[in-house]
Amino acid sequence: MSVRPARAEDVRPLAAALSRAFHDDPVTGWVYASERRRAHWSSRFFRWQLERLLPQDACWATEAGDGAALWALPDRWREEARESITLLRRTMPGVLPRLPRLVRGLGQVEARHPVERHLYLAVLGVDPVRQGQGLGSALIRPGLELADREGLPAYLETGRERNLAFYGRHGFSVVGELDLPKGPRVWFLWREPG
């Protein structure tokens, strides 16, 4: 399976693939409660993530465009004010009237983000029809190799308990967890450089 750096022309197809990958994710369901409109709003979110993270040159995609790993470089994981405004403009109708609860919960997640320099795996997703074929491992590998070359730890959050074993096989350990307000549990994972 071929993995390559993601490119600007990948934004729309990868956003669609990531939207499908995260459609039944507990955190995605908590953010975008309407199952009927979830694909629309989450696709807009993933498009925003891709546009924000691609310039950091730490995003990889499958050659077929059915999966991606989006990493943020050290000290560049937190979105800037203008990026947050863009996200709100694109997705606010999909999160009302739960916005106060979402802001509170996502703020709690952000407050637990490590201050130590690290690579941040913001998104790892594979289209459901291709899951279980090793694409997730192929996609995460370049970011982990980058972390190891640079001597940097890696960090991520997941809202799926079943993902813990997958990430554990790649050297991550659970370092904390949080129950979102009226929502699912989120696990925080850390990996020391190899």
C-alpha positions as CSV (number, residue, x, y, z in Angstrom):
1,M,0.0,0.0,0.0
2,S,1.4,3.3,-1.1
3,V,1.5,6.3,1.3
4,R,2.6,9.7,0.1
5,P,2.7,13.3,1.3
6,A,-0.8,14.8,1.1
7,R,-1.2,17.7,-1.5
8,A,-3.6,20.6,-1.9
9,E,-5.6,18.8,-4.6
10,D,-6.3,16.0,-2.0
11,V,-8.3,18.3,0.3
12,R,-11.8,17.6,-0.9
13,P,-11.5,13.8,-1.5
14,L,-9.6,13.3,1.8
15,A,-12.2,15.4,3.7
16,A,-14.9,13.2,2.3
17,A,-13.0,10.0,3.2
18,L,-12.2,11.3,6.8
19,S,-15.9,12.2,7.2
20,R,-16.9,8.6,6.4
21,A,-14.1,7.3,8.7
22,F,-15.4,9.3,11.6
23,H,-19.1,9.1,10.9
24,D,-19.7,6.8,13.8
25,D,-16.9,8.1,16.1
26,P,-18.4,9.0,19.5
27,V,-16.7,12.5,19.6
28,T,-17.9,13.3,16.1
29,G,-21.4,12.3,17.1
30,W,-21.2,14.4,20.2
31,V,-20.1,17.4,18.1
32,Y,-22.5,16.9,15.2
33,A,-25.5,15.3,16.8
34,S,-27.7,15.2,13.6
35,E,-26.7,11.9,12.0
36,R,-28.5,13.0,8.9
37,R,-26.3,16.1,8.5
38,R,-23.1,14.8,10.2
39,A,-21.3,13.9,6.9
40,H,-21.9,17.5,5.7
41,W,-20.6,19.2,8.8
42,S,-17.7,16.8,9.5
43,S,-16.5,17.1,5.9
44,R,-16.3,20.8,6.4
45,F,-14.4,20.3,9.6
46,F,-11.9,17.9,8.0
47,R,-11.5,20.2,5.0
48,W,-10.5,23.0,7.5
49,Q,-8.1,20.6,9.2
50,L,-6.4,19.7,6.0
51,E,-6.1,23.3,4.8
52,R,-4.7,24.3,8.2
53,L,-2.2,21.4,8.5
54,L,-1.0,20.7,5.0
55,P,1.4,23.7,4.9
56,Q,3.3,22.1,7.8
57,D,4.4,19.3,5.5
58,A,3.5,16.6,8.0
59,C,0.4,15.1,6.4
60,W,0.3,11.8,4.6
61,A,-2.4,10.2,2.4
62,T,-2.9,6.8,0.7
63,E,-2.4,6.9,-3.0
64,A,-6.0,6.1,-3.5
65,G,-7.1,9.0,-1.3
66,D,-9.0,6.7,1.1
67,G,-7.1,7.6,4.3
68,A,-4.9,10.3,5.8
69,A,-2.7,11.1,8.8
70,L,-2.6,14.8,9.7
71,W,0.2,15.8,12.1
72,A,0.9,19.2,13.6
73,L,4.5,20.2,14.1
74,P,5.8,21.2,17.6
75,D,4.3,24.4,18.9
76,R,1.9,24.6,15.9
77,W,-0.9,22.3,17.0
78,R,-3.0,25.1,18.5
79,E,-5.1,26.9,15.9
80,E,-4.7,30.7,15.5
81,A,-7.6,33.0,16.1
82,R,-8.2,33.5,12.3
83,E,-8.3,29.7,11.9
84,S,-10.8,29.3,14.7
85,I,-13.0,32.0,13.1
86,T,-12.9,30.1,9.8
87,L,-13.9,26.9,11.5
88,L,-16.8,28.6,13.3
89,R,-18.0,30.2,10.0
90,R,-17.9,26.8,8.3
91,T,-19.5,24.6,11.0
92,M,-21.4,26.7,13.5
93,P,-24.9,25.9,12.1
94,G,-24.0,22.2,12.6
95,V,-23.3,22.6,16.3
96,L,-26.0,25.0,17.5
97,P,-27.5,25.0,20.1
98,R,-24.9,22.8,21.8
99,L,-22.1,25.3,21.2
100,P,-21.6,26.2,24.9
101,R,-21.2,22.6,25.9
102,L,-18.9,21.9,23.0
103,V,-16.7,24.9,23.8
104,R,-16.5,23.8,27.5
105,G,-15.7,20.2,26.6
106,L,-13.2,20.9,23.9
107,G,-11.6,23.5,26.2
108,Q,-11.1,20.7,28.8
109,V,-9.4,18.6,26.1
110,E,-7.1,21.4,25.1
111,A,-6.2,22.2,28.7
112,R,-4.8,18.7,29.0
113,H,-2.7,19.1,25.8
114,P,1.0,18.6,26.8
115,V,3.2,21.7,27.0
116,E,6.4,19.7,26.1
117,R,7.4,20.0,22.5
118,H,5.9,17.1,20.5
119,L,4.4,16.0,17.2
120,Y,0.6,16.0,17.5
121,L,-1.5,13.5,15.5
122,A,-4.6,15.6,15.0
123,V,-6.3,13.1,12.7
124,L,-5.8,9.5,11.5
125,G,-8.6,8.0,9.5
126,V,-9.3,5.5,6.8
127,D,-12.5,5.1,4.8
128,P,-14.6,2.3,6.5
129,V,-14.5,0.1,3.4
130,R,-10.7,0.0,3.6
131,Q,-10.3,-0.4,7.4
132,G,-8.6,-3.5,8.7
133,Q,-6.2,-3.7,5.7
134,G,-3.1,-2.1,7.3
135,L,-3.7,1.4,5.9
136,G,-3.8,3.0,9.4
137,S,-0.4,1.5,10.3
138,A,1.0,2.6,6.9
139,L,-0.4,6.1,7.4
140,I,0.9,6.6,11.0
141,R,4.4,5.3,10.2
142,P,5.8,8.5,8.4
143,G,4.8,10.7,11.3
144,L,6.3,8.3,13.9
145,E,9.5,8.1,11.8
146,L,9.7,11.9,11.7
147,A,9.2,12.0,15.5
148,D,12.0,9.5,16.0
149,R,14.4,11.3,13.7
150,E,13.7,14.6,15.5
151,G,13.8,13.0,18.9
152,L,10.3,14.2,19.7
153,P,7.5,12.5,21.5
154,A,4.1,12.1,19.9
155,Y,0.7,12.9,21.3
156,L,-2.9,12.2,20.3
157,E,-6.5,12.0,21.6
158,T,-9.0,9.4,20.7
159,G,-12.7,8.9,21.5
160,R,-12.7,5.2,20.7
161,E,-11.7,2.7,23.3
162,R,-11.0,0.1,20.5
163,N,-8.3,2.4,19.1
164,L,-6.2,2.0,22.3
165,A,-4.8,-1.4,21.2
166,F,-4.0,0.0,17.7
167,Y,-2.1,2.9,19.1
168,G,-0.4,0.7,21.8
169,R,1.1,-1.4,19.0
170,H,2.7,1.8,17.7
171,G,4.2,2.7,21.0
172,F,1.6,4.9,22.6
173,S,0.5,4.7,26.2
174,V,-2.6,6.2,27.8
175,V,-1.7,9.1,30.0
176,G,-5.2,10.3,30.9
177,E,-8.9,10.3,30.1
178,L,-11.8,12.7,30.3
179,D,-15.6,12.3,30.1
180,L,-16.9,15.2,27.9
181,P,-19.9,17.1,29.2
182,K,-22.9,14.9,28.4
183,G,-20.7,13.1,25.9
184,P,-18.2,10.3,25.4
185,R,-14.9,9.6,27.0
186,V,-11.7,10.8,25.4
187,W,-8.3,9.1,26.0
188,F,-5.0,11.0,25.8
189,L,-2.0,9.0,24.5
190,W,1.7,9.7,24.5
191,R,4.7,8.1,22.8
192,E,8.3,8.6,23.6
193,P,10.7,8.8,20.6
194,G,12.2,5.5,19.6
